[in-house]
Every structure is written in structure tokens, then in C-alpha cells.
Amino acid sequence: METSHVQALQQKHEGLDRLLRDEMNRPAPDSARIQALKKQKLALKEEIALH
């Protein structure tokens, strides 16, 4: 069960990475959205590291 939880977290992390890349490649990136995505991504990375 622990492994599937970590895999789910990794998938969410990858999804946030894609959203972040997409936002940064827009003609006028939303800096608030970028900051929020980075925070979410970091929180997931920290949670993954705990497992």
C-alpha cells in the first residue's frame, strides 16, 4: 500500500511539473500561478521523501 501511495504522489508531482512547464511557456505567464504550483510541487516532493 505504501508503494502505491508514493506512486500516486509521484504522478501528482509529474502532473504539477507539466502544468508548471505549460504556464511558463505561455506568452504571459501568471507569476502567482507559477508560485502556487511550485509550492505544491515542493510539498509533494517533501512528502515523497518521508516515505
PDBQT receptor file of N, H, CA, C and O in Angstrom, charges set to zero:
ATOM      1  N   MET A   1       0.825  -1.190   0.000  1.00  0.00    +0.000 N 
ATOM      2  CA  MET A   1       0.000   0.000   0.000  1.00  0.00    +0.000 C 
ATOM      3  C   MET A   1       0.872   1.258   0.000  1.00  0.00    +0.000 C 
ATOM      4  O   MET A   1       0.562   2.238  -0.677  1.00  0.00    +0.000 OA
ATOM      5  N   GLU A   2       1.944   1.218   0.751  1.00  0.00    +0.000 N 
ATOM      6  H   GLU A   2       2.196   0.422   1.301  1.00  0.00    +0.000 HD
ATOM      7  CA  GLU A   2       2.847   2.355   0.830  1.00  0.00    +0.000 C 
ATOM      8  C   GLU A   2       3.406   2.710  -0.547  1.00  0.00    +0.000 C 
ATOM      9  O   GLU A   2       3.513   3.885  -0.896  1.00  0.00    +0.000 OA
ATOM     10  N   THR A   3       3.757   1.693  -1.319  1.00  0.00    +0.000 N 
ATOM     11  H   THR A   3       3.670   0.738  -1.035  1.00  0.00    +0.000 HD
ATOM     12  CA  THR A   3       4.321   1.924  -2.646  1.00  0.00    +0.000 C 
ATOM     13  C   THR A   3       3.311   2.604  -3.561  1.00  0.00    +0.000 C 
ATOM     14  O   THR A   3       3.666   3.523  -4.299  1.00  0.00    +0.000 OA
ATOM     15  N   SER A   4       2.064   2.165  -3.521  1.00  0.00    +0.000 N 
ATOM     16  H   SER A   4       1.776   1.418  -2.921  1.00  0.00    +0.000 HD
ATOM     17  CA  SER A   4       1.057   2.775  -4.390  1.00  0.00    +0.000 C 
ATOM     18  C   SER A   4       0.805   4.225  -3.981  1.00  0.00    +0.000 C 
ATOM     19  O   SER A   4       0.524   5.072  -4.829  1.00  0.00    +0.000 OA
ATOM     20  N   HIS A   5       0.904   4.506  -2.689  1.00  0.00    +0.000 N 
ATOM     21  H   HIS A   5       1.132   3.817  -2.000  1.00  0.00    +0.000 HD
ATOM     22  CA  HIS A   5       0.739   5.885  -2.217  1.00  0.00    +0.000 C 
ATOM     23  C   HIS A   5       1.873   6.760  -2.755  1.00  0.00    +0.000 C 
ATOM     24  O   HIS A   5       1.635   7.870  -3.230  1.00  0.00    +0.000 OA
ATOM     25  N   VAL A   6       3.081   6.263  -2.679  1.00  0.00    +0.000 N 
ATOM     26  H   VAL A   6       3.274   5.361  -2.293  1.00  0.00    +0.000 HD
ATOM     27  CA  VAL A   6       4.237   7.007  -3.189  1.00  0.00    +0.000 C 
ATOM     28  C   VAL A   6       4.116   7.194  -4.700  1.00  0.00    +0.000 C 
ATOM     29  O   VAL A   6       4.423   8.265  -5.223  1.00  0.00    +0.000 OA
ATOM     30  N   GLN A   7       3.671   6.159  -5.393  1.00  0.00    +0.000 N 
ATOM     31  H   GLN A   7       3.421   5.289  -4.969  1.00  0.00    +0.000 HD
ATOM     32  CA  GLN A   7       3.492   6.268  -6.845  1.00  0.00    +0.000 C 
ATOM     33  C   GLN A   7       2.446   7.324  -7.180  1.00  0.00    +0.000 C 
ATOM     34  O   GLN A   7       2.614   8.087  -8.131  1.00  0.00    +0.000 OA
ATOM     35  N   ALA A   8       1.369   7.370  -6.406  1.00  0.00    +0.000 N 
ATOM     36  H   ALA A   8       1.231   6.750  -5.633  1.00  0.00    +0.000 HD
ATOM     37  CA  ALA A   8       0.331   8.377  -6.633  1.00  0.00    +0.000 C 
ATOM     38  C   ALA A   8       0.898   9.778  -6.407  1.00  0.00    +0.000 C 
ATOM     39  O   ALA A   8       0.606  10.703  -7.166  1.00  0.00    +0.000 OA
ATOM     40  N   LEU A   9       1.702   9.927  -5.370  1.00  0.00    +0.000 N 
ATOM     41  H   LEU A   9       1.939   9.176  -4.753  1.00  0.00    +0.000 HD
ATOM     42  CA  LEU A   9       2.334  11.222  -5.102  1.00  0.00    +0.000 C 
ATOM     43  C   LEU A   9       3.274  11.613  -6.239  1.00  0.00    +0.000 C 
ATOM     44  O   LEU A   9       3.314  12.774  -6.645  1.00  0.00    +0.000 OA
ATOM     45  N   GLN A  10       4.031  10.643  -6.751  1.00  0.00    +0.000 N 
ATOM     46  H   GLN A  10       3.999   9.700  -6.421  1.00  0.00    +0.000 HD
ATOM     47  CA  GLN A  10       4.951  10.920  -7.857  1.00  0.00    +0.000 C 
ATOM     48  C   GLN A  10       4.185  11.325  -9.115  1.00  0.00    +0.000 C 
ATOM     49  O   GLN A  10       4.629  12.202  -9.856  1.00  0.00    +0.000 OA
ATOM     50  N   GLN A  11       3.043  10.695  -9.357  1.00  0.00    +0.000 N 
ATOM     51  H   GLN A  11       2.682   9.982  -8.755  1.00  0.00    +0.000 HD
ATOM     52  CA  GLN A  11       2.236  11.055 -10.520  1.00  0.00    +0.000 C 
ATOM     53  C   GLN A  11       1.694  12.474 -10.377  1.00  0.00    +0.000 C 
ATOM     54  O   GLN A  11       1.676  13.233 -11.346  1.00  0.00    +0.000 OA
ATOM     55  N   LYS A  12       1.254  12.833  -9.177  1.00  0.00    +0.000 N 
ATOM     56  H   LYS A  12       1.269  12.216  -8.390  1.00  0.00    +0.000 HD
ATOM     57  CA  LYS A  12       0.782  14.201  -8.944  1.00  0.00    +0.000 C 
ATOM     58  C   LYS A  12       1.923  15.191  -9.153  1.00  0.00    +0.000 C 
ATOM     59  O   LYS A  12       1.727  16.262  -9.729  1.00  0.00    +0.000 OA
ATOM     60  N   HIS A  13       3.119  14.827  -8.682  1.00  0.00    +0.000 N 
ATOM     61  H   HIS A  13       3.278  13.957  -8.215  1.00  0.00    +0.000 HD
ATOM     62  CA  HIS A  13       4.299  15.681  -8.831  1.00  0.00    +0.000 C 
ATOM     63  C   HIS A  13       4.602  15.902 -10.314  1.00  0.00    +0.000 C 
ATOM     64  O   HIS A  13       4.886  17.024 -10.734  1.00  0.00    +0.000 OA
ATOM     65  N   GLU A  14       4.540  14.830 -11.099  1.00  0.00    +0.000 N 
ATOM     66  H   GLU A  14       4.309  13.918 -10.757  1.00  0.00    +0.000 HD
ATOM     67  CA  GLU A  14       4.784  14.938 -12.542  1.00  0.00    +0.000 C 
ATOM     68  C   GLU A  14       3.713  15.793 -13.213  1.00  0.00    +0.000 C 
ATOM     69  O   GLU A  14       4.014  16.578 -14.113  1.00  0.00    +0.000 OA
ATOM     70  N   GLY A  15       2.473  15.642 -12.778  1.00  0.00    +0.000 N 
ATOM     71  H   GLY A  15       2.229  15.005 -12.048  1.00  0.00    +0.000 HD
ATOM     72  CA  GLY A  15       1.386  16.456 -13.326  1.00  0.00    +0.000 C 
ATOM     73  C   GLY A  15       1.597  17.931 -13.041  1.00  0.00    +0.000 C 
ATOM     74  O   GLY A  15       1.381  18.774 -13.911  1.00  0.00    +0.000 OA
ATOM     75  N   LEU A  16       2.019  18.242 -11.825  1.00  0.00    +0.000 N 
ATOM     76  H   LEU A  16       2.195  17.556 -11.119  1.00  0.00    +0.000 HD
ATOM     77  CA  LEU A  16       2.308  19.634 -11.480  1.00  0.00    +0.000 C 
ATOM     78  C   LEU A  16       3.477  20.160 -12.302  1.00  0.00    +0.000 C 
ATOM     79  O   LEU A  16       3.489  21.326 -12.697  1.00  0.00    +0.000 OA
ATOM     80  N   ASP A  17       4.453  19.306 -12.557  1.00  0.00    +0.000 N 
ATOM     81  H   ASP A  17       4.443  18.359 -12.235  1.00  0.00    +0.000 HD
ATOM     82  CA  ASP A  17       5.597  19.697 -13.375  1.00  0.00    +0.000 C 
ATOM     83  C   ASP A  17       5.140  20.075 -14.785  1.00  0.00    +0.000 C 
ATOM     84  O   ASP A  17       5.607  21.061 -15.355  1.00  0.00    +0.000 OA
ATOM     85  N   ARG A  18       4.228  19.283 -15.336  1.00  0.00    +0.000 N 
ATOM     86  H   ARG A  18       3.849  18.482 -14.873  1.00  0.00    +0.000 HD
ATOM     87  CA  ARG A  18       3.698  19.596 -16.676  1.00  0.00    +0.000 C 
ATOM     88  C   ARG A  18       2.930  20.917 -16.664  1.00  0.00    +0.000 C 
ATOM     89  O   ARG A  18       3.099  21.745 -17.559  1.00  0.00    +0.000 OA
ATOM     90  N   LEU A  19       2.084  21.113 -15.646  1.00  0.00    +0.000 N 
ATOM     91  H   LEU A  19       1.946  20.441 -14.919  1.00  0.00    +0.000 HD
ATOM     92  CA  LEU A  19       1.332  22.364 -15.546  1.00  0.00    +0.000 C 
ATOM     93  C   LEU A  19       2.273  23.559 -15.411  1.00  0.00    +0.000 C 
ATOM     94  O   LEU A  19       2.049  24.612 -16.008  1.00  0.00    +0.000 OA
ATOM     95  N   LEU A  20       3.313  23.381 -14.631  1.00  0.00    +0.000 N 
ATOM     96  H   LEU A  20       3.496  22.526 -14.146  1.00  0.00    +0.000 HD
ATOM     97  CA  LEU A  20       4.292  24.449 -14.431  1.00  0.00    +0.000 C 
ATOM     98  C   LEU A  20       5.005  24.786 -15.736  1.00  0.00    +0.000 C 
ATOM     99  O   LEU A  20       5.163  25.959 -16.076  1.00  0.00    +0.000 OA
ATOM    100  N   ARG A  21       5.433  23.766 -16.461  1.00  0.00    +0.000 N 
ATOM    101  H   ARG A  21       5.305  22.813 -16.185  1.00  0.00    +0.000 HD
ATOM    102  CA  ARG A  21       6.090  23.986 -17.759  1.00  0.00    +0.000 C 
ATOM    103  C   ARG A  21       5.152  24.695 -18.727  1.00  0.00    +0.000 C 
ATOM    104  O   ARG A  21       5.551  25.633 -19.418  1.00  0.00    +0.000 OA
ATOM    105  N   ASP A  22       3.897  24.238 -18.772  1.00  0.00    +0.000 N 
ATOM    106  H   ASP A  22       3.573  23.477 -18.211  1.00  0.00    +0.000 HD
ATOM    107  CA  ASP A  22       2.919  24.860 -19.671  1.00  0.00    +0.000 C 
ATOM    108  C   ASP A  22       2.726  26.334 -19.326  1.00  0.00    +0.000 C 
ATOM    109  O   ASP A  22       2.693  27.190 -20.210  1.00  0.00    +0.000 OA
ATOM    110  N   GLU A  23       2.601  26.614 -18.042  1.00  0.00    +0.000 N 
ATOM    111  H   GLU A  23       2.629  25.919 -17.324  1.00  0.00    +0.000 HD
ATOM    112  CA  GLU A  23       2.386  28.001 -17.609  1.00  0.00    +0.000 C 
ATOM    113  C   GLU A  23       3.593  28.868 -17.956  1.00  0.00    +0.000 C 
ATOM    114  O   GLU A  23       3.434  30.004 -18.402  1.00  0.00    +0.000 OA
ATOM    115  N   MET A  24       4.789  28.342 -17.754  1.00  0.00    +0.000 N 
ATOM    116  H   MET A  24       4.918  27.419 -17.392  1.00  0.00    +0.000 HD
ATOM    117  CA  MET A  24       5.997  29.123 -18.031  1.00  0.00    +0.000 C 
ATOM    118  C   MET A  24       6.200  29.357 -19.527  1.00  0.00    +0.000 C 
ATOM    119  O   MET A  24       6.866  30.316 -19.919  1.00  0.00    +0.000 OA
ATOM    120  N   ASN A  25       5.634  28.495 -20.359  1.00  0.00    +0.000 N 
ATOM    121  H   ASN A  25       5.093  27.716 -20.041  1.00  0.00    +0.000 HD
ATOM    122  CA  ASN A  25       5.781  28.640 -21.808  1.00  0.00    +0.000 C 
ATOM    123  C   ASN A  25       4.703  29.522 -22.427  1.00  0.00    +0.000 C 
ATOM    124  O   ASN A  25       4.738  29.795 -23.627  1.00  0.00    +0.000 OA
ATOM    125  N   ARG A  26       3.752  29.963 -21.624  1.00  0.00    +0.000 N 
ATOM    126  H   ARG A  26       3.723  29.741 -20.649  1.00  0.00    +0.000 HD
ATOM    127  CA  ARG A  26       2.714  30.855 -22.146  1.00  0.00    +0.000 C 
ATOM    128  C   ARG A  26       3.325  32.211 -22.486  1.00  0.00    +0.000 C 
ATOM    129  O   ARG A  26       4.347  32.596 -21.919  1.00  0.00    +0.000 OA
ATOM    130  N   PRO A  27       2.696  32.932 -23.411  1.00  0.00    +0.000 N 
ATOM    131  CA  PRO A  27       3.215  34.263 -23.763  1.00  0.00    +0.000 C 
ATOM    132  C   PRO A  27       3.264  35.222 -22.564  1.00  0.00    +0.000 C 
ATOM    133  O   PRO A  27       4.183  36.032 -22.450  1.00  0.00    +0.000 OA
ATOM    134  N   ALA A  28       2.268  35.123 -21.673  1.00  0.00    +0.000 N 
ATOM    135  H   ALA A  28       1.521  34.465 -21.766  1.00  0.00    +0.000 HD
ATOM    136  CA  ALA A  28       2.243  35.974 -20.480  1.00  0.00    +0.000 C 
ATOM    137  C   ALA A  28       1.993  35.089 -19.257  1.00  0.00    +0.000 C 
ATOM    138  O   ALA A  28       0.859  34.979 -18.790  1.00  0.00    +0.000 OA
ATOM    139  N   PRO A  29       3.052  34.461 -18.740  1.00  0.00    +0.000 N 
ATOM    140  CA  PRO A  29       2.886  33.550 -17.604  1.00  0.00    +0.000 C 
ATOM    141  C   PRO A  29       2.345  34.269 -16.370  1.00  0.00    +0.000 C 
ATOM    142  O   PRO A  29       2.691  35.421 -16.106  1.00  0.00    +0.000 OA
ATOM    143  N   ASP A  30       1.502  33.582 -15.629  1.00  0.00    +0.000 N 
ATOM    144  H   ASP A  30       1.221  32.647 -15.843  1.00  0.00    +0.000 HD
ATOM    145  CA  ASP A  30       0.929  34.109 -14.395  1.00  0.00    +0.000 C 
ATOM    146  C   ASP A  30       1.881  33.763 -13.249  1.00  0.00    +0.000 C 
ATOM    147  O   ASP A  30       1.978  32.606 -12.841  1.00  0.00    +0.000 OA
ATOM    148  N   SER A  31       2.573  34.767 -12.740  1.00  0.00    +0.000 N 
ATOM    149  H   SER A  31       2.494  35.707 -13.072  1.00  0.00    +0.000 HD
ATOM    150  CA  SER A  31       3.589  34.511 -11.713  1.00  0.00    +0.000 C 
ATOM    151  C   SER A  31       2.981  33.963 -10.426  1.00  0.00    +0.000 C 
ATOM    152  O   SER A  31       3.622  33.168  -9.739  1.00  0.00    +0.000 OA
ATOM    153  N   ALA A  32       1.769  34.367 -10.088  1.00  0.00    +0.000 N 
ATOM    154  H   ALA A  32       1.249  35.013 -10.646  1.00  0.00    +0.000 HD
ATOM    155  CA  ALA A  32       1.115  33.845  -8.881  1.00  0.00    +0.000 C 
ATOM    156  C   ALA A  32       0.807  32.359  -9.053  1.00  0.00    +0.000 C 
ATOM    157  O   ALA A  32       0.977  31.573  -8.121  1.00  0.00    +0.000 OA
ATOM    158  N   ARG A  33       0.358  31.980 -10.239  1.00  0.00    +0.000 N 
ATOM    159  H   ARG A  33       0.220  32.618 -10.996  1.00  0.00    +0.000 HD
ATOM    160  CA  ARG A  33       0.072  30.565 -10.505  1.00  0.00    +0.000 C 
ATOM    161  C   ARG A  33       1.365  29.743 -10.476  1.00  0.00    +0.000 C 
ATOM    162  O   ARG A  33       1.390  28.636  -9.939  1.00  0.00    +0.000 OA
ATOM    163  N   ILE A  34       2.425  30.287 -11.051  1.00  0.00    +0.000 N 
ATOM    164  H   ILE A  34       2.404  31.187 -11.487  1.00  0.00    +0.000 HD
ATOM    165  CA  ILE A  34       3.718  29.598 -11.048  1.00  0.00    +0.000 C 
ATOM    166  C   ILE A  34       4.183  29.380  -9.611  1.00  0.00    +0.000 C 
ATOM    167  O   ILE A  34       4.639  28.291  -9.263  1.00  0.00    +0.000 OA
ATOM    168  N   GLN A  35       4.069  30.405  -8.784  1.00  0.00    +0.000 N 
ATOM    169  H   GLN A  35       3.698  31.290  -9.068  1.00  0.00    +0.000 HD
ATOM    170  CA  GLN A  35       4.488  30.295  -7.390  1.00  0.00    +0.000 C 
ATOM    171  C   GLN A  35       3.654  29.242  -6.658  1.00  0.00    +0.000 C 
ATOM    172  O   GLN A  35       4.197  28.453  -5.885  1.00  0.00    +0.000 OA
ATOM    173  N   ALA A  36       2.345  29.224  -6.893  1.00  0.00    +0.000 N 
ATOM    174  H   ALA A  36       1.904  29.865  -7.520  1.00  0.00    +0.000 HD
ATOM    175  CA  ALA A  36       1.468  28.248  -6.238  1.00  0.00    +0.000 C 
ATOM    176  C   ALA A  36       1.808  26.827  -6.683  1.00  0.00    +0.000 C 
ATOM    177  O   ALA A  36       1.846  25.911  -5.861  1.00  0.00    +0.000 OA
ATOM    178  N   LEU A  37       2.054  26.642  -7.976  1.00  0.00    +0.000 N 
ATOM    179  H   LEU A  37       2.024  27.386  -8.643  1.00  0.00    +0.000 HD
ATOM    180  CA  LEU A  37       2.413  25.318  -8.484  1.00  0.00    +0.000 C 
ATOM    181  C   LEU A  37       3.741  24.845  -7.898  1.00  0.00    +0.000 C 
ATOM    182  O   LEU A  37       3.893  23.671  -7.558  1.00  0.00    +0.000 OA
ATOM    183  N   LYS A  38       4.694  25.756  -7.782  1.00  0.00    +0.000 N 
ATOM    184  H   LYS A  38       4.570  26.709  -8.058  1.00  0.00    +0.000 HD
ATOM    185  CA  LYS A  38       5.996  25.393  -7.213  1.00  0.00    +0.000 C 
ATOM    186  C   LYS A  38       5.855  24.981  -5.746  1.00  0.00    +0.000 C 
ATOM    187  O   LYS A  38       6.514  24.043  -5.297  1.00  0.00    +0.000 OA
ATOM    188  N   LYS A  39       4.998  25.682  -5.003  1.00  0.00    +0.000 N 
ATOM    189  H   LYS A  39       4.463  26.444  -5.369  1.00  0.00    +0.000 HD
ATOM    190  CA  LYS A  39       4.773  25.330  -3.597  1.00  0.00    +0.000 C 
ATOM    191  C   LYS A  39       4.151  23.944  -3.481  1.00  0.00    +0.000 C 
ATOM    192  O   LYS A  39       4.557  23.137  -2.644  1.00  0.00    +0.000 OA
ATOM    193  N   GLN A  40       3.159  23.678  -4.333  1.00  0.00    +0.000 N 
ATOM    194  H   GLN A  40       2.829  24.334  -5.012  1.00  0.00    +0.000 HD
ATOM    195  CA  GLN A  40       2.504  22.370  -4.313  1.00  0.00    +0.000 C 
ATOM    196  C   GLN A  40       3.502  21.273  -4.669  1.00  0.00    +0.000 C 
ATOM    197  O   GLN A  40       3.526  20.209  -4.050  1.00  0.00    +0.000 OA
ATOM    198  N   LYS A  41       4.316  21.550  -5.665  1.00  0.00    +0.000 N 
ATOM    199  H   LYS A  41       4.296  22.414  -6.168  1.00  0.00    +0.000 HD
ATOM    200  CA  LYS A  41       5.308  20.576  -6.114  1.00  0.00    +0.000 C 
ATOM    201  C   LYS A  41       6.324  20.285  -5.002  1.00  0.00    +0.000 C 
ATOM    202  O   LYS A  41       6.692  19.131  -4.782  1.00  0.00    +0.000 OA
ATOM    203  N   LEU A  42       6.768  21.319  -4.312  1.00  0.00    +0.000 N 
ATOM    204  H   LEU A  42       6.468  22.256  -4.490  1.00  0.00    +0.000 HD
ATOM    205  CA  LEU A  42       7.715  21.148  -3.215  1.00  0.00    +0.000 C 
ATOM    206  C   LEU A  42       7.088  20.354  -2.068  1.00  0.00    +0.000 C 
ATOM    207  O   LEU A  42       7.743  19.491  -1.482  1.00  0.00    +0.000 OA
ATOM    208  N   ALA A  43       5.833  20.638  -1.749  1.00  0.00    +0.000 N 
ATOM    209  H   ALA A  43       5.301  21.339  -2.225  1.00  0.00    +0.000 HD
ATOM    210  CA  ALA A  43       5.154  19.911  -0.675  1.00  0.00    +0.000 C 
ATOM    211  C   ALA A  43       5.066  18.426  -1.012  1.00  0.00    +0.000 C 
ATOM    212  O   ALA A  43       5.275  17.576  -0.146  1.00  0.00    +0.000 OA
ATOM    213  N   LEU A  44       4.756  18.114  -2.265  1.00  0.00    +0.000 N 
ATOM    214  H   LEU A  44       4.586  18.804  -2.968  1.00  0.00    +0.000 HD
ATOM    215  CA  LEU A  44       4.697  16.711  -2.679  1.00  0.00    +0.000 C 
ATOM    216  C   LEU A  44       6.076  16.063  -2.615  1.00  0.00    +0.000 C 
ATOM    217  O   LEU A  44       6.210  14.918  -2.183  1.00  0.00    +0.000 OA
ATOM    218  N   LYS A  45       7.089  16.790  -3.040  1.00  0.00    +0.000 N 
ATOM    219  H   LYS A  45       6.980  17.720  -3.391  1.00  0.00    +0.000 HD
ATOM    220  CA  LYS A  45       8.454  16.254  -3.011  1.00  0.00    +0.000 C 
ATOM    221  C   LYS A  45       8.865  15.925  -1.575  1.00  0.00    +0.000 C 
ATOM    222  O   LYS A  45       9.479  14.889  -1.320  1.00  0.00    +0.000 OA
ATOM    223  N   GLU A  46       8.524  16.809  -0.649  1.00  0.00    +0.000 N 
ATOM    224  H   GLU A  46       8.026  17.651  -0.856  1.00  0.00    +0.000 HD
ATOM    225  CA  GLU A  46       8.850  16.568   0.757  1.00  0.00    +0.000 C 
ATOM    226  C   GLU A  46       8.088  15.360   1.298  1.00  0.00    +0.000 C 
ATOM    227  O   GLU A  46       8.644  14.559   2.049  1.00  0.00    +0.000 OA
ATOM    228  N   GLU A  47       6.820  15.229   0.919  1.00  0.00    +0.000 N 
ATOM    229  H   GLU A  47       6.368  15.879   0.309  1.00  0.00    +0.000 HD
ATOM    230  CA  GLU A  47       6.029  14.087   1.379  1.00  0.00    +0.000 C 
ATOM    231  C   GLU A  47       6.582  12.776   0.816  1.00  0.00    +0.000 C 
ATOM    232  O   GLU A  47       6.627  11.763   1.514  1.00  0.00    +0.000 OA
ATOM    233  N   ILE A  48       6.999  12.805  -0.445  1.00  0.00    +0.000 N 
ATOM    234  H   ILE A  48       6.962  13.628  -1.012  1.00  0.00    +0.000 HD
ATOM    235  CA  ILE A  48       7.593  11.609  -1.063  1.00  0.00    +0.000 C 
ATOM    236  C   ILE A  48       8.876  11.230  -0.315  1.00  0.00    +0.000 C 
ATOM    237  O   ILE A  48       9.133  10.050  -0.078  1.00  0.00    +0.000 OA
ATOM    238  N   ALA A  49       9.669  12.222   0.051  1.00  0.00    +0.000 N 
ATOM    239  H   ALA A  49       9.460  13.181  -0.142  1.00  0.00    +0.000 HD
ATOM    240  CA  ALA A  49      10.937  11.963   0.737  1.00  0.00    +0.000 C 
ATOM    241  C   ALA A  49      10.728  11.318   2.109  1.00  0.00    +0.000 C 
ATOM    242  O   ALA A  49      11.603  10.604   2.600  1.00  0.00    +0.000 OA
ATOM    243  N   LEU A  50       9.588  11.566   2.718  1.00  0.00    +0.000 N 
ATOM    244  H   LEU A  50       8.878  12.146   2.320  1.00  0.00    +0.000 HD
ATOM    245  CA  LEU A  50       9.308  10.992   4.038  1.00  0.00    +0.000 C 
ATOM    246  C   LEU A  50       8.986   9.505   3.971  1.00  0.00    +0.000 C 
ATOM    247  O   LEU A  50       9.056   8.809   4.984  1.00  0.00    +0.000 OA
ATOM    248  N   HIS A  51       8.638   9.021   2.799  1.00  0.00    +0.000 N 
ATOM    249  H   HIS A  51       8.581   9.587   1.977  1.00  0.00    +0.000 HD
ATOM    250  CA  HIS A  51       8.237   7.605   2.663  1.00  0.00    +0.000 C 
ATOM    251  C   HIS A  51       9.354   6.751   2.158  1.00  0.00    +0.000 C 
ATOM    252  O   HIS A  51       9.180   5.544   1.990  1.00  0.00    +0.000 OA
TER     253      HIS A  51
